[in-house]
Amino acid sequence: MQSPNTHTGRLGPCLITYRATLDVPPDTLRTVTRWIAAHRRVRDIRPWQRVATARTQALLVLRWFKDSTRVHLLARDAEISIATAYRYLHEAVDVIALRAPDLHDVLATARQEDWPYVCLDGTLVATMQLHGPKNPSGAESWYSGKHHRHGGNIQVLCDPTGYPVWVSPVSPGSTHDITAARTRNKLLTGLRSVAERGNALLKKTWPALQMVTLDPHRLTKITAAALVLLHLQRGARRSRW
């Protein structure tokens, strides 16, 4: 909208500034900032060349997960280039994903805490349409015929309350949900409704998972990072991870 500028009298955009809030606990921001700062101390050869602080990078990745903020807006607000914003986003996702629990640790905890069962169910994390390799049937690998959209198949393991405790590496969207593995303790069962609550919790807490516009091969790290952030949101847990 073009309107007269009150100072110059010329036509131009009227811009206002305002404060925004992010529905993420301050402790989560502080923890992610600490992780990123530790990563930088180990990896950076010339840390003075960083154009944004660890806190700014942490805020960038949390905004992307929570509000699905477009990367060019993240770059604008952080006063960095779009290319740097993408690089910082991917780096932060990787740093967070490193804290994701391992499946063996989760099952060991389940045995120690005497869980009666855990639940495994698949969910499609939607992505933008892309034309990639085809599967043996000739269909696009990343297209889900079940959901009629492109995306990646992620298996989510939940505890008996329906809380997500582990996420699998991504498979192309055309992949059918895997049959739940069973152990001699019958830890894995087919209680799908419980697992579906866990899937919904991940996507509701982190709306970026409802439509990912990044490379779908990145979904493994993205969903692992989302799980770690979910655990941070929940706070202290009985389980070791």
SERO-4910 file (N, C-alpha, C, O; in steps of 0.05 Angstrom, whole numbers):
BEGIN
 pado doro    nc1    nc2    nc3   cac1   cac2   cac3    cc1    cc2    cc3    oc1    oc2    oc3
  Met    A     17    -24      0      0      0      0     18     25      0     36     27     16
  Gln    A     12     43    -18     27     68    -20     12     90     -6    -12     94    -12
  Ser    A     25    105     11     12    128     24     33    149     30     57    143     31
  Pro    A     24    174     33     44    196     37     60    192     63     49    185     84
  Asn    A     86    196     60    103    195     83    100    222     99    101    243     87
  Thr    A     96    220    125     89    244    140    113    264    142    109    288    147
  His    A    137    254    136    161    271    138    167    284    111    175    307    110
  Thr    A    165    268     90    173    278     64    150    286     46    153    301     27
  Gly    A    126    275     52    103    281     35    102    264     10     83    266     -6
  Arg    A    123    247      5    124    230    -18    109    204    -13    106    195     10
  Leu    A    100    192    -35     88    166    -33    108    144    -27    131    145    -37
  Gly    A    101    126    -11    119    104     -4    106     85     16     85     91     26
  Pro    A    119     63     21    107     44     40    108     55     69    127     68     77
  Cys    A     86     51     83     85     58    111     94     34    128     81     13    127
  Leu    A    115     36    143    125     14    158    124     20    188    129     43    197
  Ile    A    116      1    203    116      3    232    133    -20    243    135    -41    231
  Thr    A    143    -15    267    158    -36    280    142    -45    305    127    -30    316
  Tyr    A    146    -70    312    131    -81    335    147   -104    347    163   -116    333
  Arg    A    141   -110    372    154   -132    385    138   -157    381    113   -157    379
  Ala    A    151   -180    378    138   -205    374    146   -224    397    168   -221    408
  Thr    A    129   -243    403    136   -263    423    138   -291    410    126   -296    389
  Leu    A    154   -308    422    158   -335    412    149   -354    435    160   -352    457
  Asp    A    131   -372    429    120   -390    449    139   -413    455    133   -436    449
  Val    A    162   -406    466    183   -426    473    194   -417    500    199   -394    504
  Pro    A    197   -436    519    207   -429    545    235   -417    543    251   -426    527
  Pro    A    241   -396    559    268   -384    559    290   -405    564    312   -402    554
  Asp    A    285   -425    581    305   -445    586    313   -460    561    336   -468    557
  Thr    A    293   -464    543    300   -478    517    319   -461    501    338   -471    489
  Leu    A    314   -435    499    332   -417    485    359   -417    497    379   -418    483
  Arg    A    361   -416    524    387   -415    537    402   -442    532    426   -441    528
  Thr    A    388   -464    533    401   -490    529    412   -492    500    435   -500    496
  Val    A    395   -486    481    404   -487    453    427   -468    448    446   -475    433
  Thr    A    425   -444    459    448   -425    456    474   -437    467    495   -434    455
  Arg    A    472   -450    490    496   -462    502    507   -485    484    531   -487    481
  Trp    A    489   -501    473    499   -522    455    513   -511    430    534   -520    423
  Ile    A    501   -490    419    513   -478    395    539   -465    402    559   -467    386
  Ala    A    541   -451    424    566   -438    432    588   -459    436    611   -455    429
  Ala    A    581   -482    449    601   -503    453    610   -514    426    633   -520    422
  His    A    591   -518    407    598   -527    380    617   -508    367    636   -517    354
  Arg    A    612   -482    369    629   -463    356    657   -463    368    677   -461    353
  Arg    A    659   -466    394    686   -466    407    703   -490    396    727   -488    394
  Val    A    690   -512    390    704   -535    381    711   -534    351    733   -541    342
  Arg    A    692   -524    335    694   -525    306    705   -500    293    719   -503    272
  Asp    A    701   -477    304    708   -453    290    738   -448    292    750   -448    313
  Ile    A    750   -444    268    778   -437    267    782   -407    270    801   -398    283
  Arg    A    763   -391    259    764   -362    261    737   -352    272    720   -342    257
  Pro    A    732   -356    298    706   -349    310    698   -320    307    675   -313    306
  Trp    A    718   -302    304    712   -274    301    698   -268    274    687   -246    270
  Gln    A    699   -287    256    686   -282    230    656   -289    230    642   -284    210
  Arg    A    646   -299    252    617   -304    254    602   -277    253    610   -257    266
  Val    A    581   -276    238    566   -251    235    542   -250    254    528   -229    254
  Ala    A    538   -270    270    516   -270    289    524   -286    314    540   -304    312
  Thr    A    513   -279    336    519   -292    361    506   -320    362    488   -326    346
  Ala    A    515   -336    381    503   -362    385    473   -359    393    457   -375    385
  Arg    A    467   -339    409    439   -334    416    422   -327    392    399   -337    390
  Thr    A    432   -311    375    418   -304    350    413   -328    333    391   -332    322
  Gln    A    433   -346    331    429   -370    316    409   -389    329    393   -401    315
  Ala    A    409   -391    355    390   -407    370    362   -396    366    343   -412    361
  Leu    A    359   -370    367    332   -358    363    323   -363    334    299   -367    330
  Leu    A    341   -362    315    335   -367    287    323   -395    284    302   -398    271
  Val    A    336   -415    295    326   -443    290    300   -448    306    283   -462    296
  Leu    A    297   -436    329    272   -439    344    249   -426    331    227   -436    331
  Arg    A    253   -403    319    232   -389    304    224   -406    280    200   -408    273
  Trp    A    244   -419    267    237   -435    244    220   -459    252    200   -466    239
  Phe    A    227   -472    274    212   -495    283    184   -487    293    164   -500    287
  Lys    A    183   -465    308    158   -459    322    138   -444    304    114   -449    305
  Asp    A    148   -426    288    130   -409    272    133   -414    242    119   -401    226
  Ser    A    149   -433    234    154   -438    206    162   -413    191    154   -409    168
  Thr    A    177   -396    204    185   -370    193    202   -375    168    221   -391    168
  Arg    A    196   -361    147    211   -363    122    240   -354    126    246   -336    142
  Val    A    258   -368    113    287   -363    117    295   -334    110    312   -323    124
  His    A    283   -323     90    291   -295     83    282   -275    104    295   -254    108
  Leu    A    261   -282    119    253   -264    142    272   -269    165    279   -250    180
  Leu    A    280   -293    170    300   -299    191    326   -284    185    338   -273    203
  Ala    A    334   -284    160    359   -270    152    356   -240    156    374   -228    167
  Arg    A    333   -229    149    329   -201    153    330   -193    182    344   -173    189
  Asp    A    316   -208    199    315   -201    227    342   -205    241    349   -190    260
  Ala    A    358   -224    232    384   -229    243    406   -211    231    429   -211    240
  Glu    A    398   -197    210    416   -179    196    440   -195    184    463   -187    186
  Ile    A    433   -217    171    453   -234    157    442   -240    129    418   -235    124
  Ser    A    459   -250    112    450   -257     85    432   -282     86    433   -297    105
  Ile    A    417   -286     65    400   -309     63    416   -335     62    409   -355     75
  Ala    A    439   -334     48    456   -358     47    467   -365     75    468   -388     82
  Thr    A    475   -344     90    484   -349    117    462   -359    135    467   -377    152
  Ala    A    438   -349    131    415   -359    147    410   -388    142    405   -403    161
  Tyr    A    411   -397    117    407   -425    111    430   -442    124    425   -463    136
  Arg    A    454   -432    122    477   -446    134    474   -448    164    479   -469    176
  Tyr    A    466   -426    177    462   -426    206    439   -444    214    440   -458    235
  Leu    A    418   -445    198    395   -462    205    403   -491    204    397   -506    222
  His    A    416   -499    182    424   -527    180    444   -535    202    442   -557    214
  Glu    A    462   -517    208    482   -522    229    468   -526    256    475   -544    271
  Ala    A    450   -508    262    436   -510    288    419   -535    290    418   -548    311
  Val    A    406   -543    268    390   -568    268    409   -591    274    402   -609    290
  Asp    A    432   -592    262    451   -614    266    460   -615    296    462   -636    307
  Val    A    466   -591    307    475   -590    334    454   -601    353    461   -616    372
  Ile    A    429   -593    349    408   -603    367    403   -633    363    399   -647    382
  Ala    A    403   -641    337    397   -670    331    417   -689    344    410   -712    349
  Leu    A    441   -679    349    461   -697    362    452   -706    389    462   -726    399
  Arg    A    434   -691    402    424   -699    428    401   -718    428    390   -725    449
  Ala    A    393   -726    404    370   -745    402    376   -772    414    399   -781    411
  Pro    A    358   -784    428    363   -810    441    367   -832    421    354   -832    399
  Asp    A    384   -851    427    389   -874    410    367   -896    417    359   -898    440
  Leu    A    359   -911    396    338   -931    400    346   -951    422    329   -958    438
  His    A    371   -960    422    379   -980    441    377   -969    470    370   -983    488
  Asp    A    384   -943    473    382   -931    499    353   -928    508    346   -933    532
  Val    A    335   -922    489    307   -919    496    296   -946    505    281   -947    525
  Leu    A    302   -967    490    291   -994    497    303  -1004    523    290  -1018    539
  Ala    A    329   -997    528    341  -1005    554    327   -990    577    322  -1002    598
  Thr    A    321   -965    573    306   -950    594    278   -962    598    269   -964    620
  Ala    A    266   -969    576    239   -981    578    239  -1007    594    221  -1012    610
  Arg    A    260  -1023    590    262  -1047    606    267  -1041    635    255  -1053    653
  Gln    A    286  -1023    640    293  -1016    668    269  -1004    683    265  -1009    707
  Glu    A    253   -988    669    230   -975    682    205   -992    680    183   -983    688
  Asp    A    208  -1015    668    186  -1035    667    162  -1024    652    139  -1026    662
  Trp    A    166  -1011    629    144  -1003    613    129  -1028    603    143  -1047    595
  Pro    A    103  -1028    603     89  -1052    593     92  -1055    562     90  -1077    552
  Tyr    A     96  -1033    549     99  -1034    520    108  -1007    510    108   -987    525
  Val    A    117  -1005    485    121   -980    471    105   -983    444     99  -1005    436
  Cys    A    100   -960    432     84   -960    408     99   -947    385    113   -927    388
  Leu    A     96   -959    362    110   -949    338     90   -944    316     73   -961    310
  Asp    A     91   -920    304     73   -914    282     87   -894    264    104   -879    272
  Gly    A     79   -895    239     91   -877    219     75   -852    215     51   -852    219
  Thr    A     89   -831    207     75   -806    200     89   -794    175    114   -797    172
  Leu    A     74   -780    159     86   -767    136     92   -738    142     74   -723    151
  Val    A    117   -730    139    125   -702    142    124   -690    114    141   -697     97
  Ala    A    105   -673    109    101   -663     82    124   -645     73    135   -630     89
  Thr    A    130   -646     48    150   -629     36    139   -617     10    118   -624      1
  Met    A    154   -598     -1    146   -586    -26    149   -608    -48    165   -627    -45
  Gln    A    133   -605    -69    135   -624    -91    162   -624   -103    174   -603   -108
  Leu    A    173   -648   -109    198   -650   -122    198   -675   -140    183   -693   -136
  His    A    216   -674   -159    218   -696   -178    244   -710   -174    265   -702   -184
  Gly    A    243   -732   -159    267   -747   -152    267   -774   -165    252   -779   -184
  Pro    A    282   -792   -153    284   -820   -164    257   -834   -162    240   -827   -145
  Lys    A    252   -853   -179    227   -868   -179    232   -895   -165    254   -906   -166
  Asn    A    211   -905   -153    213   -931   -140    209   -953   -161    203   -947   -184
  Pro    A    211   -979   -154    209  -1000   -173    182  -1001   -189    181  -1011   -211
  Ser    A    161   -989   -177    135   -989   -191    133   -966   -211    114   -965   -226
  Gly    A    153   -949   -212    153   -927   -230    143   -901   -219    143   -880   -233
  Ala    A    133   -901   -194    123   -877   -182    145   -861   -169    167   -872   -163
  Glu    A    140   -836   -164    160   -819   -151    165   -829   -122    145   -833   -108
  Ser    A    190   -832   -114    196   -843    -88    185   -826    -65    176   -837    -45
  Trp    A    186   -799    -68    178   -782    -47    148   -775    -47    139   -759    -31
  Tyr    A    133   -787    -65    104   -783    -66     89   -805    -51     93   -828    -57
  Ser    A     72   -797    -32     57   -816    -17     29   -820    -30     13   -801    -30
  Gly    A     24   -843    -40     -2   -849    -52    -24   -849    -30    -47   -842    -36
  Lys    A    -16   -856     -6    -36   -857     16    -45   -829     24    -68   -824     29
  His    A    -26   -810     24    -32   -783     33    -36   -764      9    -45   -741     13
  His    A    -30   -773    -15    -33   -757    -39    -16   -731    -38    -26   -709    -45
  Arg    A      8   -733    -28     26   -710    -27     55   -720    -24     59   -744    -17
  His    A     73   -702    -29    101   -709    -26    110   -707      4     98   -690     18
  Gly    A    129   -723     12    139   -721     39    157   -744     46    163   -761     29
  Gly    A    165   -745     71    182   -766     81    168   -782    103    153   -770    119
  Asn    A    172   -808    103    160   -825    123    179   -827    147    202   -835    145
  Ile    A    168   -820    170    183   -821    195    168   -840    214    144   -837    218
  Gln    A    182   -859    226    171   -876    247    176   -864    274    198   -856    281
  Val    A    155   -861    290    156   -849    316    150   -870    338    129   -883    337
  Leu    A    169   -873    356    165   -892    379    156   -876    403    167   -855    410
  Cys    A    135   -886    416    123   -872    439    123   -890    464    122   -914    462
  Asp    A    124   -877    487    121   -892    512     91   -898    516     75   -890    500
  Pro    A     85   -912    538     57   -920    542     37   -897    544     13   -901    541
  Thr    A     47   -873    550     29   -850    552     24   -836    526      8   -818    523
  Gly    A     39   -845    505     37   -832    479     57   -810    475     54   -795    456
  Tyr    A     77   -808    492     97   -787    489    120   -798    472    130   -819    477
  Pro    A    128   -782    451    149   -791    433    176   -794    447    184   -776    461
  Val    A    190   -816    442    216   -820    455    238   -826    434    261   -826    441
  Trp    A    230   -831    409    250   -837    388    238   -833    361    214   -838    358
  Val    A    253   -823    342    244   -820    315    265   -834    296    289   -833    302
  Ser    A    255   -846    275    272   -861    257    285   -842    236    276   -820    233
  Pro    A    305   -852    222    314   -838    198    291   -837    177    273   -853    178
  Val    A    292   -817    160    271   -814    140    272   -834    118    294   -843    110
  Ser    A    249   -842    108    246   -858     84    229   -843     65    212   -827     73
  Pro    A    232   -847     38    215   -833     19    186   -837     25    178   -859     35
  Gly    A    169   -818     19    141   -819     25    126   -843     14    105   -850     25
  Ser    A    136   -855     -7    123   -878    -19    126   -903     -3    113   -924     -8
  Thr    A    145   -902     17    150   -926     34    127   -931     53    117   -913     66
  His    A    118   -956     53     96   -963     72    106   -964    101    130   -969    105
  Asp    A     88   -958    120     96   -960    148    107   -987    154     96  -1008    146
  Ile    A    130   -988    168    142  -1013    174    126  -1028    195    112  -1016    211
  Thr    A    127  -1054    194    114  -1071    215    130  -1068    240    155  -1070    241
  Ala    A    116  -1062    262    130  -1057    287    146  -1082    295    136  -1104    296
  Ala    A    172  -1077    301    189  -1099    310    181  -1108    337    170  -1092    353
  Arg    A    185  -1133    343    178  -1144    369    203  -1156    383    219  -1169    370
  Thr    A    205  -1151    408    227  -1163    423    216  -1186    440    191  -1189    441
  Arg    A    233  -1200    452    224  -1223    469    207  -1213    493    192  -1228    505
  Asn    A    211  -1186    500    196  -1175    522    169  -1163    513    154  -1153    528
  Lys    A    165  -1165    486    141  -1153    474    139  -1123    480    118  -1112    487
  Leu    A    162  -1110    477    163  -1082    482    149  -1066    461    137  -1045    466
  Leu    A    150  -1076    436    137  -1061    414    111  -1075    407    110  -1099    402
  Thr    A     90  -1059    407     63  -1069    401     50  -1051    380     61  -1030    374
  Gly    A     27  -1059    371     13  -1044    350     -9  -1026    361    -30  -1024    348
  Leu    A     -5  -1013    384    -25   -995    395    -24   -969    380    -11   -950    389
  Arg    A    -36   -968    357    -32   -946    339    -43   -919    349    -31   -898    345
  Ser    A    -66   -920    363    -78   -895    372    -60   -880    391    -59   -856    391
  Val    A    -45   -895    408    -26   -883    427     -4   -869    411      4   -847    417
  Ala    A      7   -883    392     29   -872    376     20   -848    359     36   -830    355
  Glu    A     -5   -849    350    -15   -826    334    -16   -801    351    -12   -779    341
  Arg    A    -21   -804    377    -20   -780    395      8   -768    396     12   -744    396
  Gly    A     28   -786    396     56   -777    396     62   -762    370     76   -741    371
  Asn    A     53   -772    347     58   -759    322     45   -731    322     58   -712    313
  Ala    A     21   -730    332      7   -704    332     21   -684    351     22   -660    345
  Leu    A     31   -694    373     45   -677    392     70   -664    379     74   -640    383
  Leu    A     85   -679    365    109   -668    351    101   -646    332    113   -625    331
  Lys    A     81   -652    315     74   -633    294     59   -608    305     62   -586    295
  Lys    A     44   -612    327     30   -589    339     50   -571    353     47   -547    352
  Thr    A     69   -583    367     89   -567    382    107   -552    363    115   -530    368
  Trp    A    115   -566    341    134   -554    322    121   -553    295    125   -572    279
  Pro    A    106   -533    288     91   -531    263    108   -533    238     97   -539    216
  Ala    A    134   -528    240    151   -531    216    149   -559    205    154   -563    181
  Leu    A    142   -579    221    140   -607    212    115   -611    195    112   -632    183
  Gln    A     97   -592    194     73   -595    178     78   -590    149     63   -600    132
  Met    A     99   -576    142    107   -571    115    136   -562    114    142   -539    121
  Val    A    154   -579    107    183   -573    106    190   -566     78    186   -581     59
  Thr    A    202   -542     74    210   -533     48    239   -538     42    249   -530     21
  Leu    A    254   -550     61    282   -556     56    284   -583     42    264   -597     37
  Asp    A    309   -591     36    314   -617     23    302   -639     40    309   -641     64
  Pro    A    285   -657     29    273   -678     45    293   -697     58    287   -710     78
  His    A    317   -699     46    337   -716     58    346   -705     86    358   -720    102
  Arg    A    339   -680     91    346   -668    117    326   -675    139    330   -668    162
  Leu    A    304   -689    131    283   -695    151    293   -712    174    282   -710    196
  Thr    A    313   -729    169    323   -745    191    333   -727    214    326   -732    237
  Lys    A    350   -708    207    360   -690    227    339   -671    238    338   -664    261
  Ile    A    321   -662    220    300   -643    229    282   -655    249    276   -643    270
  Thr    A    273   -680    244    254   -692    263    269   -701    289    257   -700    310
  Ala    A    294   -708    286    309   -714    311    312   -689    328    310   -691    352
  Ala    A    318   -667    315    321   -642    330    294   -634    342    293   -624    365
  Ala    A    272   -638    328    246   -631    339    240   -648    364    228   -638    383
  Leu    A    248   -673    363    244   -690    387    260   -680    411    250   -679    433
  Val    A    285   -672    406    302   -662    428    289   -636    439    288   -633    464
  Leu    A    280   -619    422    267   -594    431    241   -600    447    235   -586    466
  Leu    A    227   -620    438    203   -628    452    210   -637    481    196   -630    500
  His    A    231   -653    483    240   -661    510    249   -638    527    244   -637    551
  Leu    A    261   -618    514    269   -594    529    244   -579    539    243   -569    561
  Gln    A    224   -578    522    199   -564    529    186   -577    553    175   -564    571
  Arg    A    188   -604    554    174   -619    575    189   -616    602    177   -618    623
  Gly    A    215   -610    600    230   -607    625    242   -633    634    245   -652    618
  Ala    A    249   -635    659    262   -658    670    245   -683    667    221   -682    672
  Arg    A    257   -705    659    243   -730    655    256   -752    673    279   -750    681
  Arg    A    240   -772    678    251   -795    694    272   -809    678    292   -818    689
  Ser    A    268   -811    652    286   -828    636    313   -814    633    316   -790    636
  Arg    A    333   -830    627    360   -821    627    366   -800    606    381   -782    610
  Trp    A    353   -803    582    360   -784    561    348   -757    566    352   -739    550
***
